[in-house]
Amino acid sequence: MTALVQELLDTFDRLTDLERLDLVLEILKRTVYLDFPPLSDEDLVLNAEELFLELDEQEALYE
C-alpha cells in the first residue's frame, strides 16, 4: 500500500458516517465501469482468509 493510499484511508477513518457514505458512493460511481482483470484463485483465497480472520476477531470481542 502506498503512503498516499494510507493517507486517504486515515482521512476516511476520520470522516463522519454521512461523509463516508458520500465518499463511497462517489468512488463506486467512478469505478463501476473500470475494466479490472479477474481475480486469481490465490487472490480470492487470501481475501477470504483476511475476511474470516477479521470476523473471528470481531466475534471474540462480543463473547
Backbone bond lengths (Angstrom), bond angles and torsions (degrees), N, CA, C in turn:
res aa  C-N    CA-C-N  psi(-1)  N-CA   C-N-CA  omega(-1)  CA-C   N-CA-C  phi
1 M - - - 1.450 - - 1.530 107.39 -
2 T 1.307 115.78 133.23 1.453 119.47 -179.79 1.529 110.50 -77.87
3 A 1.314 115.16 163.31 1.470 120.50 178.99 1.529 110.54 -62.75
4 L 1.316 116.59 -37.23 1.464 120.12 -179.85 1.533 111.08 -65.18
5 V 1.320 116.46 -42.78 1.466 120.00 177.65 1.522 110.20 -63.05
6 Q 1.323 117.31 -43.31 1.463 120.49 178.72 1.525 110.84 -61.86
7 E 1.325 116.67 -39.60 1.466 120.87 177.88 1.526 110.66 -63.18
8 L 1.333 116.79 -41.91 1.463 120.27 178.21 1.530 110.83 -62.94
9 L 1.326 116.54 -41.88 1.461 120.15 178.81 1.532 111.72 -65.59
10 D 1.322 116.29 -39.47 1.465 119.81 177.03 1.522 110.76 -62.80
11 T 1.319 116.21 -41.18 1.465 120.57 177.49 1.521 110.12 -64.62
12 F 1.320 116.59 -42.84 1.463 121.56 177.76 1.523 110.78 -55.97
13 D 1.326 116.18 -42.80 1.466 120.52 -179.14 1.523 112.51 -63.75
14 R 1.314 117.37 -24.10 1.470 120.62 -179.24 1.529 112.79 -88.72
15 L 1.314 117.97 -6.65 1.465 121.26 -179.35 1.524 111.14 -75.46
16 T 1.314 115.19 158.44 1.468 120.11 172.47 1.532 108.09 -73.44
17 D 1.314 116.75 166.28 1.469 120.34 178.90 1.526 111.39 -58.22
18 L 1.323 116.95 -41.74 1.465 120.75 -179.70 1.529 111.04 -65.62
19 E 1.319 117.17 -40.93 1.462 120.61 177.86 1.531 111.24 -65.41
20 R 1.317 116.12 -39.11 1.476 119.95 177.11 1.518 110.52 -61.50
21 L 1.313 116.56 -44.70 1.456 120.70 179.16 1.520 110.86 -60.83
22 D 1.317 117.21 -45.38 1.464 121.16 177.80 1.523 111.07 -58.14
23 L 1.320 116.23 -44.87 1.458 120.89 -178.76 1.522 111.35 -65.04
24 V 1.316 116.59 -46.15 1.467 120.36 -179.97 1.525 110.75 -60.52
25 L 1.314 117.23 -43.12 1.458 120.19 178.96 1.526 111.20 -61.19
26 E 1.323 117.43 -42.14 1.469 120.49 179.03 1.523 111.61 -66.29
27 I 1.315 117.18 -40.21 1.472 120.14 178.82 1.527 109.79 -64.95
28 L 1.322 117.41 -43.45 1.463 120.27 178.72 1.527 111.52 -62.04
29 K 1.309 117.15 -40.93 1.467 120.57 178.12 1.524 110.92 -60.22
30 R 1.312 116.64 -37.63 1.460 121.11 -175.85 1.523 113.42 -82.01
31 T 1.321 117.20 -19.38 1.466 119.49 -175.69 1.520 114.12 -108.14
32 V 1.309 118.28 -8.24 1.457 121.06 -173.25 1.529 112.19 -61.28
33 Y 1.311 118.46 -29.31 1.460 120.57 -176.78 1.530 113.46 -104.22
34 L 1.331 117.92 7.35 1.460 119.79 176.77 1.521 109.53 -70.74
35 D 1.310 115.16 146.21 1.461 120.71 -178.09 1.521 109.42 -96.56
36 F 1.331 116.55 88.45 1.451 121.90 179.76 1.526 109.45 -85.77
37 P 1.331 117.01 142.33 1.466 118.43 174.57 1.527 109.43 -69.57
38 P 1.321 117.18 152.75 1.467 118.59 179.19 1.523 111.01 -64.16
39 L 1.324 115.54 148.32 1.462 120.42 177.34 1.524 110.05 -74.16
40 S 1.314 115.23 143.46 1.465 119.99 176.39 1.524 108.84 -76.70
41 D 1.323 115.70 163.77 1.464 119.92 176.35 1.526 110.26 -58.94
42 E 1.333 116.24 -38.65 1.465 120.65 179.69 1.532 111.05 -62.54
43 D 1.340 116.20 -43.33 1.469 119.83 177.74 1.523 111.11 -61.42
44 L 1.325 116.75 -43.08 1.463 120.60 -179.83 1.521 111.25 -63.37
45 V 1.332 116.79 -41.96 1.468 120.76 179.66 1.523 110.61 -64.74
46 L 1.335 117.29 -43.66 1.464 120.35 179.85 1.521 111.34 -63.63
47 N 1.323 116.79 -42.16 1.461 119.99 178.46 1.515 111.60 -65.57
48 A 1.329 117.02 -40.99 1.466 120.55 178.30 1.522 110.42 -64.14
49 E 1.330 116.03 -41.22 1.462 119.66 179.77 1.530 111.09 -61.86
50 E 1.328 116.57 -45.24 1.470 120.22 178.09 1.522 110.78 -59.89
51 L 1.323 116.19 -43.46 1.456 120.77 -178.72 1.528 111.11 -63.12
52 F 1.326 117.15 -46.18 1.465 120.03 -179.27 1.525 111.62 -66.28
53 L 1.334 117.65 -37.43 1.455 119.64 177.45 1.528 110.98 -64.23
54 E 1.317 115.98 -40.93 1.466 119.79 178.22 1.529 110.57 -65.14
55 L 1.321 117.04 -41.99 1.466 120.22 178.24 1.524 111.01 -63.53
56 D 1.323 116.99 -39.35 1.466 120.55 176.43 1.528 111.55 -60.57
57 E 1.330 115.91 -42.24 1.467 120.13 178.74 1.532 110.56 -63.04
58 Q 1.316 116.32 -45.09 1.470 120.14 179.83 1.527 110.76 -63.75
59 E 1.321 116.01 -41.54 1.454 119.68 179.61 1.536 110.75 -63.35
60 A 1.305 116.86 -38.68 1.477 121.32 179.95 1.530 110.63 -64.49
61 L 1.325 116.98 -32.86 1.463 120.63 179.46 1.528 111.58 -67.98
62 Y 1.323 116.91 -30.11 1.465 121.08 -176.62 1.520 112.93 -88.30
63 E 1.322 116.96 -7.90 1.474 119.03 -178.46 1.501 111.57 -84.22
